[in-house]
Amino acid sequence: MRTILITGPGGSGRTTVAAATALRAAGNGTRTLVLSADRTDTLGTMLGAATGPTPTRITPHLTAWRPDATAGFRDDLARFQDRASNVLNLLGASRLDPEEVTPLPGAEELTLLRALRDAALSERHELLVVDLPPTQQALSLLSLPEELRRYLRRLLPAERQAAAGLRPVLGRLAGVPMPSEWLYETAARWDTELGAVEAVLADREAVVRLVAEPGPAGTDDVRSAGLALALRGLRPDALIANRVVPEDWPAGLVAQQRKALEEWQESYDVHAVPHLGHDPRGTDDLTALAVPEVNHTTPTVEWPVTDHLAEDGVLVWHLPLPGAIRDELDLIRRGDELVVSAGQFRRIVPLPSALRRCTVAGAALREGELRIRFAPDPDLWPRTP
C-alpha cells in the first residue's frame, strides 16, 4: 500500500490538499483512505460529508476516517487499571471512571499512529493519505515511535525478564510487590505495536508531502521542515505551493510569491496549486485544485559509510542535512549511539556496526552534508596478520 503523509504550517491548507489528493486518486479508481487527526471536522467540510470515529464512505473508492482520541484513551486506561488492580489497591488508589477521563496531551498523536498502523495492516486500501498536524507537531509525531521504543528498551530491557523467578522473593524481602510479569508483557506488546508503526513510516512506499503558501513565512517553514526530515533520513517527494495567485493580482503579492517559488524550485519538485478566489468547499472545488498525482519516488535518504582507511586512516559517515548551519550543529557520542543536533531538532541514532569499533576523529559540514570521520580503535579493530 502507498502512503502519503501531508503536513504544512497552520493555515497553509494542508487538510484541503490532503482531501483533494485522496479525491483525485479515488477518481482514478484507486481504493483510497484519507485519515485525519483534527478534533474539528475540517476534513468533512472539505469533502461535503461528516467524518468521525467510524470510517465514512465518500465515493465508491474513497473512505474518510477521523479516529476519536478520547475513546481510545479511555479504553487504554481501563485495560491498564484492570491489569494493575493489585498495585492500585495496595497504594489505596481509587479507579477512574470512564466518564471523568479526558485525553492527556499527546493522545491525539498516539491515536493517529495507531490508526495509521491499523489502516496499513488491514490491506483494504491501495492508498493511504494522512492529514498530519501542522509541521512542528507532525515532525514530533514522525519521531515518536522510534523515541518511545528507545525509552522502553532503556527502562524495561528484555534481559531483566530473565530474573522473573527472583521477583517474588525480592518482593517479600522489600515488603512491596515487585514489577509483575504483565508489566514486561505490556512493554513487549507496546514495543511490537510501535515497531509496526515505525515500519509503516519507514516503508519505501511511504512519502512525505509538504504544503506551504509561497511567501517569507512559508519559506522559513519549508527550510525548517526540510532539515528536520533530513535528520530522520527522509525528504519530501513534492512541495505543494498552495494558493498561488494569478498575475493580475496586486503586484507586491505576486512578486513575493514568485520569489518564494523560484527559491523552492532549486531544491524541490514544486507543484503550484492556484488560488480559487475563495475557500475551497466540496468536491467540485477540490477537483478544481488539480493537485499532483501520486508518484513512485522513494523518500528515503541514504547515510552511507565510505572507506578512506588506505588514504587517511578513517571511515567517513555521510549524513545529508540540507539547510543545516555549521554553528547550530552538535554531535555527542554515547556508547553505540550518536546524538545529532541540528538547530532545534535532535535525533539519537545507532552507529553502523563498523563504526562502533571506532572513535570520532572529527566532522565537517560541506555542501549540505555532514561528514563524520571515525578512526579505528586499536583495542577493538581486527588486526591484520
Solvent accessible surface area in square Angstrom, and as a share of the most:
residue,aa,sasa,rsa
1,M,79,0.35
2,R,17,0.06
3,T,5,0.03
4,I,0,0.00
5,L,2,0.01
6,I,0,0.00
7,T,1,0.01
8,G,1,0.01
9,P,31,0.20
10,G,56,0.54
11,G,61,0.59
12,S,4,0.03
13,G,11,0.11
14,R,25,0.09
15,T,11,0.06
16,T,15,0.09
17,V,0,0.00
18,A,0,0.00
19,A,0,0.00
20,A,2,0.02
21,T,3,0.02
22,A,0,0.00
23,L,23,0.11
24,R,94,0.34
25,A,10,0.08
26,A,6,0.04
27,G,69,0.67
28,N,100,0.51
29,G,38,0.36
30,T,38,0.22
31,R,111,0.41
32,T,1,0.01
33,L,5,0.03
34,V,0,0.00
35,L,0,0.00
36,S,0,0.00
37,A,21,0.17
38,D,36,0.19
39,R,180,0.66
40,T,98,0.57
41,D,40,0.21
42,T,51,0.30
43,L,0,0.00
44,G,4,0.04
45,T,49,0.29
46,M,19,0.09
47,L,6,0.03
48,G,63,0.61
49,A,38,0.29
50,A,84,0.65
51,T,10,0.06
52,G,11,0.10
53,P,86,0.54
54,T,99,0.57
55,P,70,0.44
56,T,39,0.23
57,R,162,0.59
58,I,33,0.17
59,T,40,0.23
60,P,110,0.69
61,H,77,0.34
62,L,0,0.00
63,T,16,0.09
64,A,0,0.00
65,W,43,0.15
66,R,38,0.14
67,P,22,0.14
68,D,59,0.31
69,A,13,0.10
70,T,38,0.22
71,A,45,0.35
72,G,21,0.21
73,F,46,0.19
74,R,90,0.33
75,D,76,0.39
76,D,49,0.25
77,L,37,0.18
78,A,39,0.30
79,R,121,0.44
80,F,100,0.42
81,Q,13,0.06
82,D,85,0.44
83,R,123,0.45
84,A,5,0.04
85,S,39,0.25
86,N,123,0.63
87,V,61,0.35
88,L,34,0.17
89,N,110,0.56
90,L,105,0.52
91,L,129,0.64
92,G,66,0.64
93,A,46,0.36
94,S,103,0.66
95,R,115,0.42
96,L,88,0.44
97,D,83,0.43
98,P,76,0.48
99,E,145,0.65
100,E,103,0.46
101,V,8,0.05
102,T,101,0.58
103,P,30,0.19
104,L,112,0.56
105,P,134,0.84
106,G,30,0.29
107,A,9,0.07
108,E,32,0.15
109,E,42,0.19
110,L,83,0.41
111,T,23,0.14
112,L,1,0.01
113,L,4,0.02
114,R,85,0.31
115,A,4,0.03
116,L,1,0.01
117,R,33,0.12
118,D,57,0.30
119,A,4,0.03
120,A,21,0.16
121,L,116,0.58
122,S,48,0.31
123,E,141,0.63
124,R,181,0.66
125,H,34,0.15
126,E,75,0.34
127,L,4,0.02
128,L,0,0.00
129,V,0,0.00
130,V,0,0.00
131,D,2,0.01
132,L,3,0.01
133,P,20,0.12
134,P,35,0.22
135,T,1,0.01
136,Q,78,0.34
137,Q,87,0.39
138,A,0,0.00
139,L,14,0.07
140,S,71,0.45
141,L,1,0.01
142,L,12,0.06
143,S,12,0.08
144,L,42,0.21
145,P,1,0.01
146,E,33,0.15
147,E,61,0.27
148,L,52,0.26
149,R,56,0.20
150,R,32,0.12
151,Y,105,0.40
152,L,27,0.13
153,R,126,0.46
154,R,153,0.56
155,L,123,0.61
156,L,39,0.19
157,P,21,0.13
158,A,73,0.57
159,E,127,0.57
160,R,121,0.44
161,Q,64,0.29
162,A,98,0.76
163,A,44,0.34
164,A,36,0.28
165,G,63,0.61
166,L,106,0.53
167,R,25,0.09
168,P,76,0.48
169,V,67,0.39
170,L,79,0.39
171,G,10,0.10
172,R,178,0.65
173,L,143,0.71
174,A,63,0.49
175,G,63,0.60
176,V,84,0.48
177,P,76,0.48
178,M,68,0.30
179,P,55,0.35
180,S,48,0.31
181,E,73,0.33
182,W,41,0.15
183,L,55,0.27
184,Y,13,0.05
185,E,92,0.41
186,T,13,0.07
187,A,10,0.08
188,A,52,0.40
189,R,109,0.40
190,W,114,0.40
191,D,36,0.19
192,T,97,0.57
193,E,44,0.20
194,L,22,0.11
195,G,16,0.16
196,A,28,0.22
197,V,6,0.03
198,E,45,0.20
199,A,62,0.48
200,V,19,0.11
201,L,17,0.08
202,A,63,0.48
203,D,67,0.35
204,R,137,0.50
205,E,75,0.34
206,A,3,0.02
207,V,1,0.01
208,V,2,0.01
209,R,1,0.00
210,L,5,0.02
211,V,0,0.00
212,A,1,0.00
213,E,65,0.29
214,P,4,0.03
215,G,7,0.06
216,P,85,0.54
217,A,82,0.64
218,G,7,0.06
219,T,15,0.09
220,D,85,0.44
221,D,27,0.14
222,V,6,0.03
223,R,115,0.42
224,S,26,0.17
225,A,0,0.00
226,G,7,0.07
227,L,16,0.08
228,A,6,0.04
229,L,1,0.01
230,A,5,0.04
231,L,4,0.02
232,R,39,0.14
233,G,11,0.11
234,L,21,0.10
235,R,121,0.44
236,P,18,0.11
237,D,15,0.08
238,A,1,0.00
239,L,0,0.00
240,I,0,0.00
241,A,0,0.00
242,N,7,0.04
243,R,62,0.22
244,V,17,0.10
245,V,4,0.02
246,P,59,0.37
247,E,123,0.55
248,D,127,0.66
249,W,89,0.31
250,P,92,0.58
251,A,83,0.65
252,G,57,0.55
253,L,62,0.31
254,V,13,0.07
255,A,62,0.48
256,Q,80,0.35
257,Q,1,0.01
258,R,63,0.23
259,K,148,0.63
260,A,4,0.03
261,L,16,0.08
262,E,115,0.51
263,E,71,0.32
264,W,6,0.02
265,Q,112,0.50
266,E,147,0.66
267,S,89,0.57
268,Y,50,0.19
269,D,76,0.39
270,V,27,0.16
271,H,58,0.26
272,A,60,0.47
273,V,1,0.00
274,P,65,0.41
275,H,53,0.23
276,L,49,0.24
277,G,53,0.51
278,H,98,0.44
279,D,119,0.62
280,P,23,0.14
281,R,171,0.62
282,G,17,0.16
283,T,51,0.30
284,D,122,0.63
285,D,28,0.15
286,L,3,0.01
287,T,98,0.57
288,A,57,0.45
289,L,4,0.02
290,A,69,0.53
291,V,2,0.01
292,P,16,0.10
293,E,94,0.42
294,V,40,0.23
295,N,45,0.23
296,H,154,0.69
297,T,69,0.40
298,T,45,0.26
299,P,1,0.01
300,T,31,0.18
301,V,28,0.16
302,E,120,0.54
303,W,45,0.16
304,P,64,0.40
305,V,57,0.32
306,T,49,0.29
307,D,95,0.49
308,H,57,0.25
309,L,58,0.29
310,A,102,0.79
311,E,119,0.53
312,D,101,0.53
313,G,33,0.32
314,V,17,0.10
315,L,10,0.05
316,V,14,0.08
317,W,9,0.03
318,H,27,0.12
319,L,0,0.00
320,P,32,0.20
321,L,0,0.00
322,P,75,0.47
323,G,45,0.43
324,A,17,0.13
325,I,101,0.51
326,R,150,0.55
327,D,135,0.70
328,E,87,0.39
329,L,34,0.17
330,D,74,0.38
331,L,48,0.24
332,I,82,0.41
333,R,80,0.29
334,R,116,0.42
335,G,55,0.53
336,D,74,0.39
337,E,44,0.20
338,L,1,0.01
339,V,3,0.02
340,V,1,0.00
341,S,24,0.15
342,A,1,0.01
343,G,38,0.37
344,Q,135,0.60
345,F,29,0.12
346,R,138,0.50
347,R,41,0.15
348,I,29,0.15
349,V,6,0.03
350,P,85,0.53
351,L,2,0.01
352,P,45,0.28
353,S,79,0.51
354,A,34,0.27
355,L,0,0.00
356,R,100,0.36
357,R,82,0.30
358,C,3,0.02
359,T,71,0.42
360,V,62,0.35
361,A,52,0.40
362,G,22,0.21
363,A,44,0.34
364,A,22,0.17
365,L,19,0.10
366,R,139,0.51
367,E,171,0.77
368,G,28,0.27
369,E,38,0.17
370,L,5,0.03
371,R,65,0.24
372,I,0,0.00
373,R,86,0.31
374,F,0,0.00
375,A,29,0.22
376,P,34,0.21
377,D,31,0.16
378,P,99,0.62
379,D,123,0.64
380,L,103,0.51
381,W,62,0.22
382,P,88,0.55
383,R,200,0.73
384,T,128,0.74
385,P,174,1.10
